[in-house]
């Protein structure tokens, strides 16, 4: 598997995990300690997610240099048809 695919999978997995954690946080039977632990885990995963998104952004912003074509119009031969 290529590296960008792997990075994309990590980002997707973290996003899914965060969605599940927010749903779990809404449960009324959680204790104060459990809520705090879930929030701490969400904060930690958010840091990791931002890091992966920065890497993805850096890779997307890297441009492949375009070859210098020079004066390509100078080599054209035009023919006039009557």
C-alpha positions in Angstrom: 0.0 0.0 0.0 1.3 3.4 -0.8 2.1 6.0 1.8 -0.6 8.6 0.9 -3.2 5.8 1.1 -1.9 4.8 4.5 -2.0 8.4 5.7 -5.5 8.8 4.4 -6.6 5.7 6.2 -5.1 6.9 9.4 -6.9 10.2 9.1 -10.2 8.5 8.3 -9.8 6.1 11.3 -9.1 9.0 13.7 -12.1 10.9 12.4 -14.3 7.8 13.0 -12.9 7.2 16.4 -13.6 10.9 17.4 -17.2 10.6 16.2 -17.6 7.5 18.3 -16.0 9.1 21.3 -18.3 12.2 21.1 -21.3 9.8 21.0 -20.0 8.0 24.0 -19.5 11.3 25.8 -23.2 12.0 25.4 -24.2 9.0 27.5 -25.8 10.0 30.8 -24.5 7.1 32.8 -20.8 8.1 32.5 -19.0 9.2 35.6 -17.2 12.5 35.9 -13.9 10.6 35.7 -14.9 8.7 32.6 -16.0 11.9 30.9 -12.7 13.6 31.7 -10.8 10.6 30.3 -12.7 10.6 27.1 -12.2 14.3 26.6 -8.5 13.9 27.2 -8.4 11.1 24.7 -10.3 13.3 22.2 -7.8 16.1 22.7 -4.8 13.7 22.2 -6.3 12.3 19.0 -7.1 15.8 17.8 -3.4 16.6 18.1 -2.5 13.5 16.1 -5.2 14.2 13.5 -3.9 17.8 13.0 -0.4 16.4 12.5 -1.5 14.0 9.8 -3.6 16.7 8.1 -0.6 19.0 8.0 1.5 16.2 6.4 -1.3 15.6 3.9 -1.5 19.4 3.2 2.3 19.6 2.7 2.3 16.7 0.3 -0.5 18.3 -1.7 1.2 21.7 -1.9 4.5 20.2 -3.3 4.5 20.9 -7.0 6.3 18.9 -9.6 8.6 21.3 -11.5 7.6 21.8 -15.1 10.2 21.3 -17.7 11.5 24.3 -19.5 10.2 24.0 -23.0 12.3 26.9 -24.3 11.3 28.6 -27.5 9.2 25.8 -28.9 7.5 28.1 -31.4 10.8 28.7 -33.2 10.9 25.2 -34.5 7.5 25.2 -36.2 7.4 25.2 -40.0 4.3 26.8 -41.5 3.1 26.0 -45.0 0.6 28.2 -46.8 -1.9 26.4 -49.0 -3.5 28.3 -51.8 
